[in-house]
């Protein structure tokens, strides 16, 4: 399995794990929105790696996007810790 495929699988698993917090009632709707939108953007950048010509630029984008996603989700969790249930 190539590294790019593993990256896509990891991002999908990460998105699933972030949504599990909402499914079990630990976070609210703001968190869900932030986690879904930022995770989808991260996935979009990951998929773009299959058609990129500049591997180095793509890898840098993916890395910085992952840091932004984790930061955004952490802030959203701090703000919106009210459960959905």
C-alpha positions as CSV (number, residue, x, y, z in Angstrom):
1,X,0.0,0.0,0.0
2,X,1.4,3.4,-0.9
3,X,1.9,6.2,1.6
4,X,-0.8,8.3,-0.1
5,X,-3.4,5.6,0.3
6,X,-2.4,5.2,4.0
7,X,-2.8,9.0,4.5
8,X,-6.3,8.9,3.0
9,X,-7.2,5.9,5.3
10,X,-5.8,7.8,8.3
11,X,-7.7,11.0,7.5
12,X,-11.0,9.0,7.1
13,X,-10.4,7.2,10.4
14,X,-9.6,10.6,12.1
15,X,-12.9,12.1,10.8
16,X,-14.7,9.0,12.1
17,X,-13.1,9.3,15.5
18,X,-13.9,13.0,15.8
19,X,-17.6,12.3,15.0
20,X,-17.7,9.5,17.5
21,X,-17.3,12.2,20.2
22,X,-20.6,13.7,19.0
23,X,-22.3,10.3,18.6
24,X,-21.6,9.5,22.3
25,X,-22.8,12.9,23.4
26,X,-19.5,14.5,24.6
27,X,-19.6,17.6,22.3
28,X,-22.2,19.9,20.6
29,X,-23.1,21.1,17.1
30,X,-20.4,23.7,16.8
31,X,-17.8,21.0,17.3
32,X,-19.5,18.8,14.8
33,X,-19.5,21.5,12.1
34,X,-15.9,22.5,12.7
35,X,-14.7,18.8,12.8
36,X,-16.6,17.9,9.6
37,X,-15.6,21.0,7.6
38,X,-12.0,20.9,8.6
39,X,-11.7,17.2,8.2
40,X,-13.3,17.3,4.7
41,X,-10.9,20.0,3.7
42,X,-8.0,17.9,5.0
43,X,-9.3,14.9,3.0
44,X,-9.6,17.1,-0.1
45,X,-6.0,18.1,0.2
46,X,-5.0,14.5,0.7
47,X,-6.8,13.3,-2.4
48,X,-5.3,16.1,-4.4
49,X,-1.9,14.4,-3.8
50,X,-2.8,11.7,-6.3
51,X,-2.8,14.2,-9.1
52,X,-0.1,16.7,-8.0
53,X,3.1,17.4,-9.9
54,X,4.9,18.9,-6.9
55,X,5.1,16.2,-4.2
56,X,7.1,18.5,-1.8
57,X,4.6,21.3,-2.0
58,X,1.7,18.9,-1.5
59,X,3.3,17.3,1.5
60,X,3.9,20.6,3.1
61,X,0.3,21.7,2.5
62,X,-1.0,18.4,4.0
63,X,1.3,18.7,7.1
64,X,0.2,22.3,7.9
65,X,-3.4,21.5,7.2
66,X,-3.2,18.6,9.7
67,X,-1.9,21.0,12.4
68,X,-4.7,23.5,11.6
69,X,-7.3,20.8,11.8
70,X,-6.2,19.5,15.2
71,X,-6.0,23.1,16.5
72,X,-9.4,24.0,15.1
73,X,-11.0,20.9,16.6
74,X,-9.3,21.5,20.0
75,X,-10.7,25.1,20.1
76,X,-14.1,24.0,19.0
77,X,-14.1,21.3,21.7
78,X,-13.2,23.9,24.3
79,X,-15.9,26.2,23.2
80,X,-18.7,23.7,22.6
81,X,-18.5,21.1,25.2
82,X,-22.3,21.0,25.6
83,X,-23.5,17.5,24.7
84,X,-25.9,16.9,21.9
85,X,-28.1,14.6,23.9
